[in-house]
Amino acid sequence: MAVRNVSCAIFPGARVALMGPSGSGKSTLLHLLAGLVRPTSGSIEGELVEAGKPAGPGTVGLVFQSPSLIPALDVLENVALPLILAGSPEGAARGAARDALALLGIDWLEGNLPEQLSGGQAQRAAVARVLACQPRLILADEPTGQLDHATGVHVIEVLIQAADSLDAALLVSTHDPLIAGMLAEMWQMQDGGLRDPDEQETS
Protein backbone atom coordinates (compact mmCIF):
# COMPACT_ATOMS: atom_id res chain seq x y z
CA MET A 1 0.00 0.00 0.00
CA ALA A 2 1.34 3.41 -0.98
CA VAL A 3 1.53 6.12 1.65
CA ARG A 4 -0.01 9.39 0.48
CA ASN A 5 -0.81 12.82 1.85
CA VAL A 6 0.84 12.02 5.17
CA SER A 7 2.25 14.76 7.36
CA CYS A 8 3.58 13.71 10.76
CA ALA A 9 6.33 14.46 13.22
CA ILE A 10 7.96 12.30 15.89
CA PHE A 11 9.68 14.14 18.70
CA PRO A 12 12.09 12.83 21.37
CA GLY A 13 10.12 11.06 24.06
CA ALA A 14 7.13 10.30 21.81
CA ARG A 15 5.24 7.07 22.54
CA VAL A 16 2.99 6.44 19.53
CA ALA A 17 0.75 3.54 18.54
CA LEU A 18 0.08 3.28 14.80
CA MET A 19 -3.19 1.46 14.16
CA GLY A 20 -5.02 0.45 11.01
CA PRO A 21 -6.17 -2.58 9.04
CA SER A 22 -3.79 -4.83 7.12
CA GLY A 23 -2.76 -3.16 3.87
CA SER A 24 -3.40 0.36 5.15
CA GLY A 25 0.23 1.43 4.74
CA LYS A 26 1.57 1.03 8.29
CA SER A 27 4.64 -1.00 7.28
CA THR A 28 5.41 1.33 4.38
CA LEU A 29 5.31 4.36 6.68
CA LEU A 30 7.72 2.68 9.11
CA HIS A 31 10.06 1.74 6.25
CA LEU A 32 10.00 5.34 5.01
CA LEU A 33 10.86 6.63 8.49
CA ALA A 34 13.69 4.09 8.76
CA GLY A 35 15.16 5.22 5.44
CA LEU A 36 14.57 1.83 3.79
CA VAL A 37 12.20 3.25 1.18
CA ARG A 38 12.71 6.43 -0.84
CA PRO A 39 9.59 8.60 -1.19
CA THR A 40 8.52 9.29 -4.78
CA SER A 41 7.27 12.72 -3.71
CA GLY A 42 7.47 14.86 -0.62
CA SER A 43 10.33 14.69 1.84
CA ILE A 44 11.45 13.08 5.07
CA GLU A 45 13.54 15.35 7.23
CA GLY A 46 15.10 15.06 10.64
CA GLU A 47 18.21 14.74 12.70
CA LEU A 48 18.13 10.93 12.54
CA VAL A 49 16.62 10.17 9.14
CA GLU A 50 17.84 10.91 5.64
CA ALA A 51 15.34 9.85 3.01
CA GLY A 52 16.32 6.76 1.06
CA LYS A 53 19.34 5.97 3.21
CA PRO A 54 19.07 3.20 5.81
CA ALA A 55 19.87 4.47 9.28
CA GLY A 56 22.70 2.81 11.17
CA PRO A 57 22.81 1.35 14.69
CA GLY A 58 22.41 3.97 17.39
CA THR A 59 20.11 6.17 15.31
CA VAL A 60 17.00 4.31 14.12
CA GLY A 61 16.09 0.73 15.00
CA LEU A 62 13.34 -1.17 13.15
CA VAL A 63 11.72 -4.35 14.44
CA PHE A 64 10.31 -6.06 11.34
CA GLN A 65 7.08 -8.08 11.25
CA SER A 66 9.17 -11.15 10.45
CA PRO A 67 12.12 -11.77 12.80
CA SER A 68 14.54 -12.03 9.81
CA LEU A 69 17.20 -13.87 11.81
CA ILE A 70 20.18 -15.31 9.93
CA PRO A 71 19.80 -19.11 10.02
CA ALA A 72 23.53 -19.89 10.29
CA LEU A 73 24.08 -17.65 13.34
CA ASP A 74 22.97 -18.40 16.88
CA VAL A 75 20.75 -15.99 18.79
CA LEU A 76 23.61 -14.10 20.44
CA GLU A 77 25.43 -13.71 17.13
CA ASN A 78 22.26 -12.48 15.41
CA VAL A 79 21.66 -9.84 18.09
CA ALA A 80 25.30 -8.70 18.14
CA LEU A 81 25.75 -8.62 14.36
CA PRO A 82 24.52 -5.04 13.63
CA LEU A 83 26.91 -3.66 16.24
CA ILE A 84 29.84 -5.67 14.89
CA LEU A 85 29.07 -4.54 11.33
CA ALA A 86 28.99 -0.95 12.60
CA GLY A 87 32.51 -1.34 14.00
CA SER A 88 31.95 -2.21 17.66
CA PRO A 89 34.51 -4.58 19.22
CA GLU A 90 33.14 -8.11 19.28
CA GLY A 91 33.30 -8.38 23.07
CA ALA A 92 31.36 -5.16 23.58
CA ALA A 93 28.80 -6.16 20.95
CA ARG A 94 28.23 -9.55 22.54
CA GLY A 95 27.90 -7.94 25.98
CA ALA A 96 25.26 -5.52 24.70
CA ALA A 97 23.49 -8.43 23.00
CA ARG A 98 23.38 -10.43 26.24
CA ASP A 99 21.97 -7.45 28.14
CA ALA A 100 19.24 -6.98 25.53
CA LEU A 101 18.36 -10.69 25.54
CA ALA A 102 18.11 -10.59 29.33
CA LEU A 103 15.65 -7.67 29.11
CA LEU A 104 13.42 -9.84 26.92
CA GLY A 105 13.83 -12.87 29.18
CA ILE A 106 15.50 -15.09 26.59
CA ASP A 107 19.19 -14.87 27.48
CA TRP A 108 19.07 -18.62 28.13
CA LEU A 109 18.53 -19.11 24.38
CA GLU A 110 21.68 -17.26 23.28
CA GLY A 111 23.36 -20.39 21.88
CA ASN A 112 20.32 -21.63 19.94
CA LEU A 113 19.98 -21.39 16.19
CA PRO A 114 16.87 -19.66 14.78
CA GLU A 115 15.41 -22.99 13.67
CA GLN A 116 15.34 -24.07 17.32
CA LEU A 117 13.19 -21.11 18.39
CA SER A 118 9.44 -20.76 18.54
CA GLY A 119 7.90 -17.90 16.59
CA GLY A 120 7.53 -15.85 19.76
CA GLN A 121 11.12 -16.47 20.86
CA ALA A 122 12.40 -15.45 17.42
CA GLN A 123 10.35 -12.25 17.57
CA ARG A 124 11.78 -11.37 20.97
CA ALA A 125 15.28 -12.00 19.63
CA ALA A 126 14.53 -9.55 16.82
CA VAL A 127 13.44 -6.95 19.39
CA ALA A 128 16.64 -7.58 21.37
CA ARG A 129 18.69 -7.04 18.20
CA VAL A 130 17.25 -3.52 17.91
CA LEU A 131 17.55 -2.66 21.62
CA ALA A 132 21.20 -3.77 21.75
CA CYS A 133 22.03 -0.93 19.36
CA GLN A 134 20.47 1.68 21.70
CA PRO A 135 18.71 3.66 18.95
CA ARG A 136 17.22 7.10 19.46
CA LEU A 137 14.14 6.23 17.38
CA ILE A 138 12.59 2.78 17.82
CA LEU A 139 10.16 1.62 15.14
CA ALA A 140 8.33 -1.66 15.74
CA ASP A 141 6.14 -3.24 13.05
CA GLU A 142 3.55 -5.50 14.74
CA PRO A 143 6.12 -6.71 17.32
CA THR A 144 3.49 -8.65 19.29
CA GLY A 145 1.77 -10.32 16.33
CA GLN A 146 3.28 -13.76 17.06
CA LEU A 147 3.11 -13.52 20.84
CA ASP A 148 0.50 -14.45 23.41
CA HIS A 149 -1.06 -11.48 25.18
CA ALA A 150 1.02 -11.65 28.37
CA THR A 151 4.29 -11.92 26.44
CA GLY A 152 3.19 -9.17 24.07
CA VAL A 153 2.50 -6.85 26.98
CA HIS A 154 5.95 -7.64 28.39
CA VAL A 155 7.62 -6.84 25.05
CA ILE A 156 5.86 -3.47 24.84
CA GLU A 157 6.81 -2.73 28.45
CA VAL A 158 10.45 -3.51 27.59
CA LEU A 159 10.28 -1.27 24.51
CA ILE A 160 8.85 1.58 26.58
CA GLN A 161 11.44 1.10 29.34
CA ALA A 162 14.25 1.01 26.78
CA ALA A 163 12.93 4.14 25.09
CA ASP A 164 12.74 5.85 28.49
CA SER A 165 16.32 4.92 29.37
CA LEU A 166 17.62 6.01 25.96
CA ASP A 167 15.45 9.15 25.76
CA ALA A 168 14.30 7.69 22.46
CA ALA A 169 11.07 8.05 20.53
CA LEU A 170 8.94 4.94 20.06
CA LEU A 171 6.46 4.18 17.27
CA VAL A 172 4.68 0.81 17.35
CA SER A 173 2.27 -0.45 14.71
CA THR A 174 -0.38 -2.82 16.06
CA HIS A 175 -3.86 -4.22 15.50
CA ASP A 176 -4.40 -4.71 19.23
CA PRO A 177 -6.23 -1.86 20.98
CA LEU A 178 -4.96 -3.10 24.37
CA ILE A 179 -1.36 -2.79 23.14
CA ALA A 180 -2.12 0.60 21.62
CA GLY A 181 -3.54 1.71 24.95
CA MET A 182 -0.12 1.24 26.57
CA LEU A 183 1.24 4.13 24.51
CA ALA A 184 0.51 7.80 25.09
CA GLU A 185 -0.57 8.73 21.56
CA MET A 186 -2.42 6.97 18.75
CA TRP A 187 -2.23 7.50 15.00
CA GLN A 188 -4.89 5.87 12.80
CA MET A 189 -3.94 4.78 9.28
CA GLN A 190 -6.37 3.98 6.48
CA ASP A 191 -5.93 3.70 2.72
CA GLY A 192 -2.39 5.05 2.89
CA GLY A 193 -3.24 8.16 4.88
CA LEU A 194 -3.18 9.16 8.52
CA ARG A 195 -6.52 9.94 10.12
CA ASP A 196 -7.30 11.60 13.39
CA PRO A 197 -8.68 8.81 15.65
CA ASP A 198 -11.43 11.13 16.87
CA GLU A 199 -12.19 12.92 13.63
CA GLN A 200 -12.27 10.83 10.46
CA GLU A 201 -10.47 13.49 8.47
CA THR A 202 -7.31 12.74 6.50
CA SER A 203 -4.40 14.90 7.58
N, C-alpha and C positions, 0 to 999 in steps of 0.2 A: 504494500500500500504506500503510495506517495504521500509525503507530508506537504501540506499546502497552507498558505495564509496563516502560518504560525508565528506568533511573536511571544517570546517568553524570556525570562531572566532568572538565573539561579545565583543566589548570593551566598557568601560564606555563612555556614550555620543553618542553611535551609534544610528542611526535612519534608520532602514532597513525595506523595503517592500519585502515580500516573495510572489512571484507570481507563478502561474502555474495552469493547469487545475484541475478539481475535480479528486481525486484519484491519484494525483501525489506524495503524501507523505507529503504535507505541515503540516497537523495536527499531523502526527506521529513525524515529526521533532520537532514541538513545544512541544509535550508531552515528548519527550526525553530530551529536554533542561530544562523542568520543573521538571524532575526527576520522572515523572509518569510512564514511560516505561523504562525497563532495556534493554540496547542494548545486542544483542546476540553475537556481536563481536565488536571490537574496544573499545573506551573509551570516556567518557565525563568528562572533567576536568575543574576546575575553582574554584574561591573563593566562588561562590554562589551555585554551583550545584554539588551534589554528585550523581553519576549515580544510578538509581533505588530507590532513596529516595526522596519522595515529599518534596519540599522546603516549609518552613514555611512563615508566614506573615513577611514582612519586607525584604525578600530576593528576591524571584521570585513570580510574580503574573501572573496568566494565565486567560485570558478572553476566555471562551469556545465558540464554535459556538452556542450552545444552552445555554440560560441563566442559567438553572439549579438552579432556586430559589426553596427554600423549601416551599411547599404550605401552611403549617400551620403557617408560620411566615410572618409578614407584611414586607414591603420593608425596613424599618429602621432596623428591627431585622435581616433580611437577610444580609444586608450590614455590620452590626456590628458583626455578628456571628464569622467570622474568627479571629477577634481581641480578642473577649471574650474567644474563645477556646484556644488562644495563651497565655491567662493569663492577658490581659488588664482589668483594672477596667471597670465595665459596663458603668459608666458615661462617661469615656474617650472614650470608644469604640463607644458609641452612638453619641458623639460629632464629632468624626472623620467621622462617617457615614453620619451625616447631612452635614458636609462640602463637602464631596465627592458628595452627591446627589445634592447639590447646584451647584457644578461645571458642572454637567450634565443637570442642569435645571429641575430637577424632585423632588426637595425637598418637593414640595406640595403633592407628592404621598406617603410620608413616612409611613402613616398609612394604606395604601391599601394592600390587599393580592395579591399575584401573579396572581390569577385568574381574578382580576379586572383590570389588565394591558393589554395594547396592546402589540404586539410582540416587537415593537420598544422601548416602555417604559421598558419592561422587560430586553431588551438587555442593555439599558443604566444603569439600576439598577445593572446588572452584571458587567459592567465596573466600576461603583462606588464602588462595593464590593472590587475590586482589588485595586483601587486608595486609598481607605481608609487605606489600610495596608502599604502604602508608600514603595513599593518594589524598589529594586535597578535594577531589570531586569523585564521589562513589556513585556509579550508575549500576543498577541491578535490574536485569530483565527477567521478570517472573522467577525470582530466586527461590520461592517456596512451592513452585508448581509440582515438584516431585516429592514433597515432604508431607508427612502427617501434620495435623494442625499444631500440636505441641512443639514439634521440632521446628516448624515454620516460624512460630512465634519466637522461639529461641534464636533462630538465625536473624530475624529482624531486630531483636534486642541487641544481638552482637553487632550488627551493622550500625545501629544507632549509637551504641557505646563507643565503637571505633571512630565513628564520625565525630562524636563529642571530644574524644581524646586527641584527635588530629585537627580539630577545628575545621572539619571538612564539611562540604555540602553533600547531601544524600538525596538521590532520586530513585525511587523504586517503582517499577511497573508491576501491577498485580490485578487479578480478577477478584480477589478476596476482599470484601468490604471490612472484615475484621482486621486484616493486615493493614489495609489503608488507614483504618482508624488509629493505628499506632503512630502515625506520622502527623505532623502539625498542619500540613497543607495538602489539598487534593487538587490535581488537574484532571479534567475529564477529556478523553480523546474520542473523536468519532469522525469517520470518513476522512481521515488525514488532517483534521483540524482540531485545535484545542477549544473546548467549550467551558464556559463557566458552569460549575456544578449546580449552582442555584438558578442561573439564568441560562436558558438554552440558546445562547447567542454566540456564534463563532467569533473568536478574537482575532 
